[in-house]
């Protein structure tokens, strides 16, 4: 009888020990998971597998650290781009602020459309109208002055849907991904159609990406001495458009290495993903963020003016790029 009791006690002890071990292992896994805001889906597995392949010593696809370059689009890939791009929202606010100094804008497009809130007329002005808005509202000042204007605007502006600062509407899963890659010896760059000097003042604080690793569109600047102070003065002329086919050009000019991983969300990123992934060995990764979550963010792809995902989505099935389904793959969208 005592032997039976001893056996039962022993069995209970072993069960408790196994249970404790399993609980500890689960807890340890949760703590060590570098991408806790990602569901355990094929998208997460593809990213982790890629990182393991290119960083594992002895792996046939090992990539030395200096060559571990990852590039990220910004609008729609790292933060919200609907209902309009954040920088466009900034430009519209600038038009309204500067309007008292320009009474002619009441009858001049695209400024008239902005002042009347006529987004249809604004859209009809096309790329030419948007460029004119940017040139008018982003130039005629020093780079330091522009940086302060951007910083002050971001501190006070609020997204119309979420009522939060734009810098809080960054995607938590992507912030984790940036950190995960850097922890594995990657150098992370932002490669965006947005203005380079619009992003640089806050990219390091929000994404951990320093100013020298931000590539974007730019307007021309010139050196001037103002009151015996050396400055860079912003001119109302386009210098470089870092979008579509311009992205590989910008990467080559400013990085000097072909990336091995690229992350985007729209047709504006198509050529960047092609340039990154269609180059043979070593292992390369292309990822598209697909906006499928109308409840937590937005759902859109082929039929939208901002962030259209059409040709790139078709290309993904041919090239084997990973398509991240925001609704299915992310536990959360924004940091709470």
N, C-alpha and C positions, 0 to 999 in steps of 0.2 A: 504493500500500500504506500509506504513511504517512498519507494522507488518511483511509483506512478506520480505522486505529488511532486517529487523532485523533477521528474521529466516534464510535467506541466509547467512548473515554475521556469524551468530552463527554456522551454519552448516559448513561453510568454516573454521571457527576457530577450530571446533572439528576435522575436517579432517586433518588440519595441525598438531593439537596436537597428533592425533593418528599416523600420519606419522612420526612425530618427535620421538614419543615413540618407534615405531618399529625400526627406524634407530638407536636410542640409545641402544635398546636391542641387535640389531645385532652387533653394535660396541662393546658393553660390552661382548657379547659372544665371539667375535673374540679375544678380549684382554684376556679373562679368559680361553680360550681353551688351555689346557696344551700340546696338541699335534698338533700344527698348521701346521706341515709339512705332516700330515696324511690326506688323504681324508676321508670323512664321510662314510666309508664302514663297512661291517660286522666285519672286523678284528679289526678296531679301537673300535667299539662298544663292542666286546668281551673283549678287554683289559680293557676298562673303567668300564664295568660291573663287571669284576672280582675284580678290585680295590675297587669299591663301596661295594661289598659284604664282602670283608675281612677287610675293615676299618670302616664300618658303625656301630656305637654303637647301640646295640640292634639287629643287624643282626644275624640270626642263624648260619652264617658262619664267624662271626667275628674272627679275628686272632690277638692276642696281638702283640705289636710291636716287642719284641725280637724274635718272630717266623716268622716275615715277611722277609724271605730270598729269594732273586731273583738271579739267576745265568745266566750269559751270556757267550756264546762262543765268540771268538774274530774274527778270520779270516772268512770273508764272512757273519758274523752276525753283527759286529760293524764296520768293514772296509773292503776294497777291498782285494780279495784273488786271482784274476786273473790278468795276465796270469799265475803267479806262486805266492806262498805264499811270503809275504814280507820278512819274516825271511830267506827264501831260497834265495831271491834276495840279501840279506845282506851277506849270506854265499858265494854266487858266487863271489861277489865283493871282499870278503876277500881272496878267493883263488887266484884271479888275483893279488891282492896286495902282497900276500906272495909268489907268484910263483918264483920270482928271488932268493929266499932263498932255493928253493926246485926244482932244475933242473930235479930231477927224476920224477916229476909230469907230465912232457911232455909225458911220456910213461906209466903212471900208472893211471888206472881208479879208481874212477870216475873223478879224477882231470884233466886227459887228455880231457875228454868230455867237462868239463867246459872251459878249455883254448881254445878249438877249437870251442866253441859255438855249440856243438853237443847235443841238448836237447834230441834227440831220444836215443842216447847212455847213456845219464845221466838217463833218465827214465828207461832204461833197467837195470841199476844198482840196481833199487828197493830200498826198505827201508834200506837195509844194506849199500848201497852206500850213501844214504842221511844222515844216521846216522854218517858215516865216515866223510863226509864233515863237519857236525856240530861239531863233536868231535875235528877235526883238527883245525877248524877256531874259535871255541868258548872257547878253553881251553888254558892252559899254561900261565895264567895271573891271577892277582887278580880280585876279584869281582868289585872293584872300577875302575880298568883299563878297564874292559869289559864294565862297565856302560858308561864310557867316549867314548869308541869306538862306541857304539850303538848310543849315543846322537849325536856325530859328524856326523855319517853316515846319520842319519835321517834328520839332518839339511841340508845336501848337496844332497842326493839322490832324484831322481825324477822318478815318475811312467812313464813307456814308452808310455802309451796311453794318459794319461791326462796331462802329463808334470807338475805335481804338487807334492809337498812333500807328502809322504805317510800319514803323520799325518793330512793332509787336506782332505784325501779321506776316512773319516769316515762318516757314514750314519747319516745325520741330524735327520731323524725321530727316530733313535735309541738313539741318544744323548738326544733328548727330552724325550724319554721314560725312560731312566735312571734317569733323573732329576724328572720326574713325579712320579716315584716310590719312590724316596728318599723323596720327598715332602709329601708322604703319609706314611711315617714311615718305608719304606723298607730299608734294608741294601743290597747293590748291590755288587756282586762279578763277576770277570772275571774268567772263567774256560776254559782254552784253551790248545790245543795240542802244542801251541807255547811255546818257552822258557820263564820261569818265569822271568829270569833276562834280557831277551830281552824286555819284556813288562813293567816291573816296572819303568824304568826311565822316562816314558812319559805318563803312563796310567792316573795318577791323573790330569795332566794338560789337557789332551785331553778328558777324559771321566768323570772326577770327582771321579774316583775310586782309593783310596789310595793304596800304595804298599802292605800293609798287607791284602788287599782284592783281590789280584791277585793270582790265582792258575794256575800253568802251568807245563810243562815238565822241568826237571832239570838234570844237570850233577853233579857229586860228587865234593864236595869242602872239603878242609881241612884247619885247622888253622895253620898259620905259622908266625913266627917272622922274619921280614925282616928289617934289619938295625934298630933294636929296635922298630919296628912298628908292632903292631898286624894286620894281614891281613887274609883274606879268599882266598885261592888259588884254582883256577878252574882246575880240573883234567879231562883228556880225557876218562871218564867213565860215562856211563848212570846211573843216580840215579833213575829217575821215569819218565814214559811216561804218560802224562795226556791226554789220548785220548781214545775214545770208552769206553770199560769197565773200563779203568783207571779213568775216570772222576768221577763216583760215589765214588770210593775209595778216590780220592783226596779231594772231598767235605767232606766226612766223617772225614778224617784225619785232615783237616785244618779248617773246619767250625764247625763240631760237631753237626749240626742241618740239618734235611732234608729240602731242599728248598720247597717253595710253588709255585714258578714260575721259569720256565726255558726257555731260548731262544737260539735257534741254527739255523743251516742252512744245515746240512749235516748228512750223516750216522755216522760220528764221534761223533755226539751229541745224537745219538739214546738212548744209555743207560742212559745218563744224564736226558733226558726227561722222560724215563720210571721210573727212580729212583724217580724223582720229582712228577710225576703225578699219578702213579699207586699205591697209598698208602691210598686211601679212603679219608675220611673227614680230615681236612676242605676242602674248595674249593681250587682247584689247577689249574694252568694254564701252558700249554705247547704251545710254539710258534715256528714255523719254518719260516725263511725268504726264500722265493722262488725267485731265480734270473730269472726274466722274461723280463727284460728291456734291450734289446740289444742296444738301442739308447742312453740311459743315462748312462748305465753301461755295464752289460753283461747278456746274457741269457744262462743258463745251468742248468742241474739237473743230469739225470742218466748217461749221456755219457761224463764224464770229469774225468781227473786225479786229479784235485784240487777241493775239495768241492763237491764230488759226493753226490747227494740227490736221493736215490733210495729206500732202505729199510725203511728209516725214513718217506719218502713221503707216502709209502704204509701204514705204521703204523698210520699215522695221521688220515686217514679216519676211522680207527677202534677205535682209542683212543679218537677222538674228539679234537685233537690238532688244534689250529688255524694256518692256512697256509697263511702267508702274501704274497700277490702278489705284488712284487715291482712295476711293471708297473701300476697296477690298484689302489693300496692302498696308494702310496706315491706321494704327490704333488711335492716333490723334493727329490733328492737322496743325494747330498752333500750340505754343506753350501756354499752359493755363495760367 
